[in-house]
Amino acid sequence: MKIKINPFDALIVVDMQNDFMPDGVLPVPDADKIIPAVNSYIKLFEEKALPVFFTRDWHPENHISFKGYGGIWPPHCIQNTKGAKFHKDLYFPSDNKFIISKGTSEDFDAYSGFQGTILNKLLKERGIKRIFVCGVATDYCVKNTVLGGLNLGYQVFVLEDAIKGVNVKPDDSKKAIDVMLKNGAVLITKEDIVD
């Protein structure tokens, strides 16, 4: 499949934060290895003056997803901590970039970049019809952001060479990709994008 980037496209970079990197508190194996691929997509969208949205977990200390408060995860991506910061090697365009914080209130969890955020509003304001999604984790926040976008009527492309999963069970990422495809997402790599 060959895809041409057009003026109604946007890139969503999901949760490339320190706590999800291999030395973080909630590591996604090899998450740091996709940074060059993620950066190449960011630069591609920057060259075309198209918007890039960076989602991040931005949790209070007593967030509902944490083990001590009824959740299943260790405390991670706590607001204003080193773990919540984006990886130092992640590229940020000089213009047309947006940071979308999710899971910001203690009693509301959000795996999707659309849940409890202004992401959909910002996309609609810019006339965006198609979204391209990369980042971590394939089997959690990438999957839910993709499904959220599909439910809101966007055409969604999953950038296969720029995602990584947690894989609590060995085939979790594969299952997540199957669910995304079944719901209408399209799986592509950089090779599929033409100028």
SVG drawing of the C-alpha trace seen along z (x, -y; Angstrom):
<svg xmlns="http://www.w3.org/2000/svg" viewBox="-17 -27 36 42">
<polyline fill="none" stroke="black" stroke-width="0.4" points="0.0,0.0 1.3,-3.5 0.2,-6.4 0.7,-10.1 0.7,-12.5 -1.9,-15.3 -2.9,-18.5 -5.7,-16.7 -3.2,-14.4 -1.8,-14.6 0.8,-12.5 0.1,-11.3 3.1,-10.2 1.9,-8.1 3.6,-8.3 7.3,-8.3 8.1,-9.0 11.0,-8.0 8.9,-5.7 8.0,-3.6 11.6,-3.2 13.7,-0.1 15.1,-1.7 11.8,-3.2 9.4,-1.9 6.9,-0.5 9.3,0.5 8.2,1.4 10.9,3.7 13.1,2.0 10.9,-1.2 14.0,-3.3 14.9,-1.4 11.9,-2.9 13.0,-6.5 14.9,-6.9 11.8,-5.7 9.4,-7.9 11.7,-10.9 11.8,-10.3 8.0,-10.4 8.0,-13.6 10.4,-15.2 8.3,-14.1 5.2,-15.8 7.3,-18.9 8.6,-19.2 5.0,-19.2 4.0,-21.8 1.4,-19.3 0.6,-19.0 2.3,-16.6 0.5,-15.6 2.5,-14.2 0.4,-12.3 1.7,-11.7 0.5,-10.1 0.4,-12.9 -0.8,-11.3 -1.3,-12.7 0.5,-10.8 -2.7,-9.0 -3.9,-8.0 -6.5,-5.2 -4.3,-3.1 -1.7,-2.7 -1.5,0.5 -1.9,-1.4 -5.2,-2.9 -6.9,0.1 -5.1,0.2 -2.8,2.7 0.3,0.6 3.2,-0.7 3.2,-4.5 4.4,-6.0 4.5,-9.2 3.7,-11.3 3.3,-14.9 6.5,-17.0 8.8,-14.0 11.7,-12.8 9.7,-9.6 6.9,-11.7 9.3,-13.6 9.7,-12.7 12.8,-10.7 15.7,-13.1 16.3,-11.8 12.7,-12.4 12.6,-15.1 10.3,-18.1 9.4,-20.2 9.9,-24.0 6.3,-24.7 2.8,-23.0 3.4,-20.7 0.9,-19.9 1.3,-18.1 -1.8,-16.2 -1.9,-15.2 -4.1,-12.3 -5.0,-10.6 -4.6,-13.9 -7.2,-13.5 -6.9,-10.9 -10.2,-9.1 -10.1,-8.9 -7.9,-6.5 -7.2,-7.1 -5.5,-4.7 -6.6,-6.7 -5.2,-10.1 -8.8,-11.1 -10.2,-10.3 -10.7,-13.4 -8.5,-15.5 -8.9,-18.2 -7.2,-16.1 -10.3,-15.5 -11.2,-19.2 -7.7,-20.3 -7.8,-17.8 -11.3,-18.9 -10.3,-22.6 -7.5,-21.8 -9.7,-19.9 -7.8,-16.7 -9.3,-13.5 -6.5,-11.0 -4.3,-10.3 -1.0,-8.4 -0.2,-6.8 3.2,-5.6 4.7,-5.2 4.1,-2.9 2.6,-0.7 1.1,1.2 -1.2,3.3 -2.4,0.4 -2.3,-3.3 -1.5,-2.9 -4.3,-0.4 -6.8,-2.6 -5.8,-5.8 -6.2,-4.1 -9.6,-2.7 -10.7,-6.1 -9.7,-7.7 -11.6,-5.1 -14.7,-5.6 -14.6,-9.3 -14.5,-8.8 -10.9,-9.3 -9.1,-7.1 -6.2,-5.7 -2.8,-4.4 -0.7,-2.5 3.0,-3.0 4.2,0.6 7.9,-0.3 7.5,-2.8 5.5,-1.0 6.4,1.3 4.3,3.4 4.5,4.4 3.5,8.0 2.5,9.1 1.5,12.2 3.8,12.9 1.2,12.3 -0.5,9.2 0.9,6.9 -0.2,9.2 -3.7,9.4 -3.8,5.6 -2.8,5.2 -5.5,7.7 -8.1,5.7 -7.0,2.4 -7.1,3.9 -10.5,5.6 -11.9,2.2 -10.6,0.5 -7.1,-0.7 -4.4,-0.3 -0.9,1.0 1.9,-0.7 5.6,-1.4 7.8,-4.3 8.2,-2.3 4.5,-2.7 4.7,-6.5 5.4,-8.3 6.1,-11.9"/>
</svg>
